[in-house]
Amino acid sequence: MQKIKPSFIFQHPDIRKMPYGGDYNPEQWPEDVWEEDMRLFRLAGIDCVTLNVFSWAALQPEEERYSFEQLDKIMDMARENQLHVILATSTAAHPAWMAKRYPEVLRVDFSGRKRKFGGRHNSCPNSPVYQNYSVALAQKLAKRYGHYENLIGWHINNEYGGECYCENCEAAFRGWLKETYQTLEEVNRVWNTSFWGHTFYDWDEIAAPNLLSEHFEEERTMFQGISLDYRRFFSDSLLANYRAEYQAVKNITPTIPVTTNLMGFYKPLDYQKWGRYMDFISWDNYPSNETPPAVTAMNHDLMRGIGKGKPFALMEQTPSVTNWLSYNALKRPGVMRLLSYQAVAHGADSVLFFQMRRTIGACEKYHGAVIDHAGHEHTRVFREIQALGEELKALGSQTMGSKTPAKAAILVDWDNWWALEYSAGPSCDLKYLDEVERYYTACYKQNIPVDIISTEDPIDGYSLVILPVLYMVKDGFSQKLKAYGMGGGTIIATYFSGIVDEHDLVVLGGYPGRLRDILGIWVEECDALPKGKENSFFWNGKQYPAVLLCDIMHMETAKKQAIYESDFYAGMPVISCNQLGAGKAWYIATRSSGEFYQDLIRHIARETGICPVWAPVEGVEITERRNETFRYLFFLNHMEEETAIAMELEGESPLDGMKYQKGEQAVLPGKGVMIYRVKIEQI
C-alpha cells in the first residue's frame, strides 16, 4: 500500500485542528457589539475568522488617503481573543470615489451598456486604475499586518466573476491574441474567418464578441472561435488581477499561504488553470435543499482535483439559509452538520461559514449566520454550531492532511465546456455538466471514489478514465490517452466526442477525429432527438433508453456490444468496446438512464478490479480519506430515516469513541454522520 503523506493547507504551528468559523464583519457594527461576539465565538468553539472582505471604501476613503485605525482594532481584538485570521484584500468592490473620478474603471456589460457604481465585481480587470490601486492596497495590508502571529492565510479579492466588454478589454484582447497567435494570419486561420467574409487585416478591426457583434444570445454565437478565445482571455484577465495581488502579499509575507475562494463548477473561469497559482484551494459551497448530494460531492471533488489531490478549505457555507434562491428554505436540523462533514469527507481541512453575525441591511440581511438578529446564543442554529464546534475539537487534526485514494477519474476541461455549449448544433439541450454529473453519480452511488482531472494531469495511475462528451481533443492529449490504454487502462468515451481541435475547428477524416484509432470506430452521423422522443437498446439482458443524441457509428477495430432498436439506424451499434493493447476503450453513442450508467460502471469496475469503499447502503454516502496510519471512513446519511450499517472492519469513531467489532451494527440516525477510523494494516 502506497503511503500518503499529510499535507496541511495552513502551515502554521498553532493549527492543531480544523479552523472553524468564517466571514466576520465587525466594521458593520458598533464596537460595543464586538466583545459580545467574542463571548459567543468562544461559546461556539469558533477559532478562525475571515476579515476585511469588503472594506476597501473604509480603508481608502480618498484617493491619496488610507485609514487603518478601525482594522487595527479589529486585528488586535482577534489576536487578543486567540482567533486565527484569514485576511482578505478587500478588492472585490472598489470605492465610489474611484468610479466617480475614473469612470473607465467601470465595466461594460454583455449588451454593451456602461455600468455605474454599484454592486460588486464592477471593476474592469484591464483598467490600469483598478490594477494599480488593488495591488497598492494589498501591499499596504501585507506591510501592516503581515507580522501578526495569528495570520494564517491571505484571501485575495472574493468570488472572482463577471465579464467586461469595454475599450480597455477590447484593446487587451487584441494584445492577448498577439501574444497567443503572433500573427493576424494565424488568427484568421484558427477562427476560420473566410466564413462570412470575416477576414481581419488589422488588429484594431477585432471587436469583443457580445450582443453588439458576434452573439445573438448569451450562449449562442456566430463565430465560436472568437467567443471561445474571449472566454479564455477574460479568465486570464481576472487571473492576472489575482496573481498581481498574490505577488504583492507574497513578496512581503512569503511563508503565509494565499488563496481566493472559488465557486465549484463556475463556468466563466478556468479554475484548473487558476489552481496552478493558488497555495491552497478554497471554495464556497451553497447547495439548495433540493441539490442532490452527489452534485455537492462532485463539486468538492472538483476542488480536490484542482488542488492536485491535496486537501482544500471550505471557505464559506451558510449555517442555515441562503438569500438568493427563489425559495430560501431553512437547513433542517442536522443538515448543517451533515454538509460540513460531507466537505471534510471529500478533502476539506476547514469548516467556515458566511456569516458570523447577521447584517441588518442590504441583500444579505436574511442570509444565515452563526449569530442571528436575536443577538444571543439561544437559537437552534447556534446550538448546532456549538455542538459541531465541540466535535471538531474532539476530532482535532486526525483527518487533516489525509487524502482520497481514487482509481477512477473523470476528465473535465473548461475549454471543452465553453466550446461545446457555444457549438451551433446538434442540440440546445446538450449541456456538458449534465453528462459529467451522470457518470459521477453512477460512481457515487456505488461508493467508488473519483478524481476530477484536467487534460494536463497524469492518468497512468488510474484503472478507469471517463471522458464525458469530449467534443474538443487538444493537441497531444490523444497520444497520452492511447499510451494509457496500451498500458492497460480502461477508457469510457461518449457520444459527440473527438469532433474539433483546441480552436474549435472540425478535425477532418471522420468522427471521432483524434480519438478514432483509440476507440476503433467511425461515426457517420449524429441524430438529435427532441424532448419526449427516444430510441432504445438492450445490453446485458436489460433494455435502456437512448435519448438526446444518437451517434450512428461503424465498427473498425472495435466490437459492438449493443444496437439501436428503432428508426432507420435500428441494428446499428450503440455501444462498442475496442481492445487497445492491454487496455480497453468503450464508446457509449447516446445518453441513457441513471440505471444504465450505474450498470455500466459496476460492470467495468469489476473488469478493472476497482473496489468500492464499502458495499452500497441506500441513501448513505460512504467515502474515505487516508493517511499513513489510518483509513477514515465517512458514513453520511442523507435520508430522514435512520439506518443500520454492518461493520465490515474493526475500528472506532473518533467523534464519540464508540468501538465496533467486525460484524457489529452501527445505527446511523436520519441526517446523521459517523466517521469510522480503521488501521491501514487491516487492509
N, C-alpha and C positions, 0 to 999 in steps of 0.2 A: 504493500500500500504506500503510495507516494505521500510524503509528509507535507503538510500545509503549514507554512509559517504565518504567524499572526502579523497583521498589518493595521496598526491603529491609525485612523484618519486624523485624529487630533494628537499631534506629537507634543504632549505637554506632561510634565512629571506629576501633576496633581490630578490627572484624569484617571480615576480608578473604577469608574462605572460609566454607563452611557449618559451623556449630557441630556438633561431633562428640563424643559422649559419652553422658550420660544420668543417671539417678537414682543418686545416691551417698548411702549411709547410714553414714558413719563412726561415728556415735553408737552403732551396734550392735557396734563393735569396740574393743579396747584401742588406746591411742594408738600403741603400737609397731608396729601394722599400717599406720598411716596413711602413713608415709614410704615403705614398700614399695609401697603403692598409687600414690603419686606417681611412683615409678620406672616402674611398669608403665603408667601413663597416658601418660607421655612416650614410652615404647616403642611404644605402640599409636597414637600420634598423636591422643590424646584431648585436647581443648582446652576442653570445656564440661561442667559438672556441674549437675544439678538437686539442690538441697539442701533439707533441713528439711521434707520432705513429711509425715512423721508424727511430729512431735516435740513436740506440744502438752503431753503429760504431763511431758516433761523441762523444757520452757520455763516451765511454770506448775505446779509440784508442789503448791502450795496456792492457795487462792482469792486470798489477798492477797499472794502471794509469787511473783516471777518469777526465773528463773535462766538467764542468758545466757552463763555462763562457757564452757561447752563449745562452744556455737555460735560464740562469739567466736574460739576456737582454730581451729575448722573454717573459718570465713570467712577468717581470716588465712592459714591454710595454703593455701587455694585462691588467694588473691591472690599469695602468695609464689611459687607454682608456675605463675603466669600462666594460671590457669584462669578462663574466663568462668563466671559463676554465674547461673543462673535460680533465684531464691529463692522457695520455697513458703511459704504462710502456716500450714500445719500444721492446718487447721481441719476436716479430714475425719474426725477421730476425737477426740472430747472426752475429757478425763481422767476417771479413775474417781471422783475426789472429787466431780466435778460431778454425776454420776449419783446418787451417794450422798446428797449434800446437797440436790440439786434434782431429784427423780425426774420432775418434769414435763418435763424436757429429753429424756426417752427417748421413742422412737417407739411408736406403736400400729400393729400390722400389719393386713393386709387382712382377717384373720379376727377382729380386734378384741382381740387379745392385747397386753398391755403388755409391752414388752421390758425386759430387764435390761441392765446394762452388758455390752458385748461387741461384737466385730466392728468395723466402721467404718460410716460413714453411718448412725449410730444416733441422730443428734440431730434432734429436731423442728425444722424450719426456722422454724416460727412460735412457738417458745419465746423469750420475751424474754431469758431467761438465756443461751441459746445465742447469740442475736443480739448481746447486749451484750458477752459475753466474746470472741466471734470477732472482732468489729470492734476491740476493745481490743488483742487480740494483733497483729492486722495493723498497727495504728498503731504499736505499740511496735517491731515489726520494721522498719517503714519509717524510724522515727526513728533507730534504732540502726545500720542497715546501708545506708540509702539513699545515703550518701556514698561507698560503696566504688566505685572507678572500674571494677572488673571486673564489676559487677552489670549484666546486660544485659536482665533481664526479671523480672516478678513472676508467680508461678504461684499463683493463688487456689485453695485447697482442693485436691481431687483427684478426678477422675472422679465429679462430682456424680451422684447417683441415689437410687433408693429412694422409698418413699412413706410417708405417715403419716396416720392417721385418728383422732388423739387429739382431746381437747376444745379444745386450742389451735387445731388445724387446722380443726375444725368451726366455731369462732367466726370464725376468719379467712376461711373460705369464705363465710360469710354477709356479712362485710364486703366481700369481693371481688364478691359478687353485687350488693350495694347500689351499689357504685361502677360496676359494669358495666351494670346494668339500671335503676337508680334506684328502681323501684317493684316491689312484690310482684305487681302486676297484670301487669307485663311479664315477670317470672319465670314466672308461671303460663302466660302465652301461649307463650313460647319453649319451655317444657318440655311443653306440651300436657297440663297436669295435670288437665284434665277427664276424661282417660282414667283409669279405675280409681279415681276419687274421690280424686285426689292433691292437690286444691287446697289451697294454703297461705294461712293468714290472719294468720300472724305469722312474722317472720323466724326466731325460735328454734324453729320447728317443722321447719326444714330440717335433715336429718341428712346426714352424709358418706356417700356411696354405697360400701358394701363388702358383705361377706357377711352382715353384721348388718342390712342394709337392702335395697338395690335389686338386689344381684347374686346370681345362683345359680351362677355360675362366675366365675373371674377376668376373662375376656374377654366374659362374657355377662351382660347387664343388662336389667332390665325397663323402665327408663326411660333411654333412650340420651342424652337431653338433659342429665339430671342428671350422669350419669357422664362425658359429654364435657366439661361445664363443670368438673368436678372435675379432670380431666386438665389443662385449661388453667390452672386455679387453682394446682395443685401445681407445675407447671412454672414458673409465675410466682413461686411462693413461694421455690423454690430460686434462681431468678434474682435475686430481691430480696436473698437472702443474699450471692450473688456480687457484686451491684452495691454493696452496703454495704461489703464489704471492698475492692472496686475503688476506691471513692471514698476510703476510709481511706488507702490507699497512694498514690493519685494526688494527694491534697492535699499530701502531703509530698514526693513524687518525681514531679513532673508530666511529666518527659521520659522516664521509664522505661516501656516498653510493658508492658501487663498482659494475661494470658490465663488460661484454665483449660483443662484437657485434656478434649476431647470423645471420644466413643466410636463414631464412624461413625453408622450408622443406628440410633441408640439411641431406641427408641420413646417412653419416658416423658417425654422433654424436647424441647420445640420448639426445636431448635438454630437454625433460621432466625431465630427471634426473639432467641435468645441472641447470635447473631453481631453484632447491632447494638451490643452493649455490650462487645465484645472488641477490643482494639487489634490483635491478630492472632489468627488461628485456629490452634489446635493440637489434635492428636488422637493416640490410642494405637491402633496397628494390630497386631492379633493374629489373623491368619488361621491356620486349621489347614492341615496338609499337603494336605487334601482340598478346601479352599476354591478354587473356580475363580478363575483370575487376573482374569477380568472382574469378579467381585464385589469383589475387593480394589481394582481400578482404580475401580470405581463409588463405593466409599467415599471414596477420595482425591478424586474429582471432586466429591462432595458437599461435602467440606471446602472445596475451592476455590470452590464455588458459594456456600457460607455466607459466605465472605470476599469476595464480590462480584468474583471473578476474581483476587484478589491471591494471592501465594504464602502457604503455611501452614507450620507447623512440625510435623514428625514428632517428637512428644514422647516416645513410647515404642514400642518393638518388642522382641521377645526376640532375643538373639543366637543362640539355639539351640533352646530348648524352652520350652513353657508348662507350667503346673502344674495347670490346672483342667479340662482336657478329659478325657473318659473314657479316651482313649489318647493319651498325650503323647509323640508321636513326635518324634525329633530333626529339626531342619532339616538336610537333606542338604548336603554340600559345595557351596558356590556359591550356595545359596538365600538366605542372609542378604544377600549382596551383591546378588543379583538383586532381592529385595524392597526393599532400600534404594534402589536406582536406580529401581525402579518408582514409589516415592513421589516421588522427585525428578522423574521424567518427568511426573508429574501435578500438580506445583506445590510440592513440599516444598522448603524452603530450610534444612533441618537434617536430620541423621541422628542420632537419640538413642535410647538403649536403656533398658529396665529389665531388669537392674540392673547396677551396676558390679562389685560383689563379692557373691557368692552367700551369702545369710544361712544361719545354721546351725540355725534353729528356726522353728516355726510353718508356716503353709500355703504360703509361697513359698520354702521351703528347697530345693526341687527345680526352681524356675523358673530358666531360663538366666541366665547372667551373663558379663560380659567376663572377670572373674577367677573361676575355678571354685574348688570346695572344695580342690583341689590347691594353690592359692595361688601359682602361678607362671605363667610365660609359655609353658610347653612343652605347650600343648594345641592341638588342631585349631582350636577356636573362637577362641582368642586369635590364632593365626596369621592367620585370616581377618579378624579385626578389625584387626589391624596392617596387612594388605595394603590393606584398604579405606581406612584412615586415610591411607596414602601416596597413594592415588588421589585422595582428596578434597583433599589438599594440592596435588596437581598441577592439579586442576580449578579450584581457587581460587574466585573469585566469578563465574566466567564465566556460569553459568546462573542465578545469584541475581537475583531481581527480574524475571526473564523470565516471560512469561505464555503461556497456551494459547489460540490463536485458534480459536474454535468457531463454526460456522454452524448447528449443530443444538442444540436444548435439550430436556431432559426436565423436565417440571413435577413437583415433589414438594411435598406440602403435609401438614404434621403433623396439622392439624385433619381433613383428609380421611382420613388414615391411621387416626386414632382412631375417627372416626365410622363409616367403612366396616367396620372389624372389630368394632365394637360392634353393628352392624346385625343385627337379628333376621331373617336371611334375606338373600339367597336360598340361600347355601351356606356351611357352616362351613369349606369348603376354600378359600374366596376370601380370599387374603392379598395385601395391597396391594403389598408389595415384590416378590412373585413376578412381577407384570406389569411393574413398573418394571424389574426385572432382565432380563426377556425383551427389551424394547426396547433397553435399554442394551447388552446382549450383542450384539444384531444390529449396532449401530453399531460396537462394539468390534472385532468380527471383521472389519469392513471398514475399520478404521483411520480411522474418522470421529470426530473429536473432539466431545465432548458437554459442554455446561454443564448442571449440575443447578440449576434455578432455582425460586424461590418465586412465589406469585401476585402478590407486590408488586414483583417485578423487572421492568424494561423488557424487552419482547420484540421490538421493532421491528428490532433488529439481526440477527435470526436468519432464515434461509431456511426452517427447519423447526422447529415446536414440537410435541412429543409430549405427550399428556395421558393417561397410563395410568390407567384406572378413576377418572376424575374424578367420583366419586359426589357430592361436595359442590361446588357452584359458589357462591362467595361473592359478595356484593353488589358490583357494579362490574366483576368480572372478565370477564363475558361481553361487556361493552361493549368492554373492551380487546382481547379476543380477536377480536371482529368487526372492529374497526378494523384490526387486524393482518392479517386475511385480506383485507379490502377493499383494503389497500395492497399486496398481492402475496405475503403469507406463506402457507405451507402448514401445515395443521394435521392431526394424526392424533389422533382420539379413539377410545376403545374402549368395549366393552360396559359396561353398568351405570354409565353416566355421566349427569350432569345430573339426578340424582334428587332431591336435597334442597338446602336453603339452608344458611347457616352455623350454624343452630340445629338441624340435622338434622330439619327439618320438610319433608315432601314438597311439591315445587312442583307445584301442580295445573295441569291443562290438557293433560296428556300428557307422557310422557318423550320426549326428554331435557331437559325443563324449559327453563331459561335458555339451553341450547345448541341448541334446536330449530331456530330460523331460521338459525343458523350452519351446522349440519350438513344442513339441508334434509330431515330425516326425522322420522317419528313411530314410536316404539317402543310396541307394544301390550302385549306380554307378554315375560317372561324365563324361559326354561326352564333349570332347574338339573340338570345331568347328574351322576349318581353316578360314583364312580371305576370305571373299566373300561368305561364306556359313552361312545360318541362318535357324532357326526354327521360330515359331510364336505362339501367343496366343491371346485370347480375354479376356478383363477384363473391366467391367463396360461399355460395349457397344462399345469398341474400340479394334482394332487389333494393336498389338505391335510386334516388332521383338524380337527374343531370339538369342543372339549371344555369341561368345567366349566360355562360359561353360554352360552346361545344366545339373543340378543335377537331377537324376532320383530318386524320393522320394515316400515314402508311408506314409499315414496318420496313426497316432497312436491316440492322443487325439485332434489333430488339425483338422480344416475343410478346404477342398480345396476351393480356390477362383477362380482359373483359371487353364486351362490344355493346354499342348502342342498340336499343331495341326498336326504335321507331324513326320516322321521317326518311328522307331519301338516302341518308347515310346509315340506316339500320344495317347491322352486321359489320360495321367498321370499328376498329379498335378505339376504346375509350381509356383503357389503362394498358400501359406497356412496361416491360422491365428489360433492361439491357445489361448483359454481363460485361463488365468493364474491368478487365484484368482480374484482380482478386475481389473486386467490389461489384456493386450493382447500382444502376441508375433507373429509378422509376419515373414514369411520366403520367400524371393524372390530368386528362384532357378536358375536364369540366369541373364546375363547382358542384358539391353534393351536400349531403346532410351531416349533422353532427355525429350521428351514429356511424356513418361511413368513415369519417376521419378517425374516430376512436378505434374502429375495427382495423383500419389501415395501420395506424400507429402501433396497435397491440401486435399485429402480425409481424411488422418489421422489427419491432423491439425484440420479439422472440428470436427472429432470424439473426439479429446482430448481437444478441446477448446483453441488451440493455435491461437492467432490472429496475423496477420501481422502488422508491424509497420504502414503501410499505404497501401492503395489499389495499386497494381502494376501499374506502368506507363512505357510503352515500352521504353527501353534504359536508364532509370533513376534508379540509385541505391538509395534506401531510407533506412536509418538505424538511430539509435538513441543512445544517451548516456544520463544518468540521474544523477542528484544529489538530495539532499533533497528537493529542491525547484522547479527545472525546468527539463523539457524534452528538449533536444537539438536534433531536427530532422535535418538530413543531406540529402539534395537532390543533387545528383551528376549526371549531365547529361553527359553520355559517348558518346552521339551522336554528329554529326556535326550540326544537325538542332536544332533550338530552340523548346521548348515545353512548354505548359501551365500546371500548377499544380493548381487544385481546392483545396483551403484551407479547410480542414475539421475541423480545430480548430482555435480559435482566438489566435494570437500571434504576434511576431515581429522578425525581423532579427537583430542580434547583429552586423552584418558586415556593414550594411548600414542604420539601424534604421527604415526601412520600416515596417509598421504595416498592418496587414490584419485581416479582419473580416471573420467569418465563411461564406463560400460560394464564397468569392472573389477568383480571379485567379491571380497567380503569373507567370510571364513569365521567363523561365529559358533558357538563351542562349545556343547555342551549346558549349559543354565542360564547361558549367557554373556550379556554385556551389551556393547553398543557405543553410544557417544554420537558422533554424526556432526555436525560443525559445517559449515554451508553459509552463504555470504554471501547476505544478503537480495537483493542486486542480481541474483542469478541467477534469481530468480523472475519 
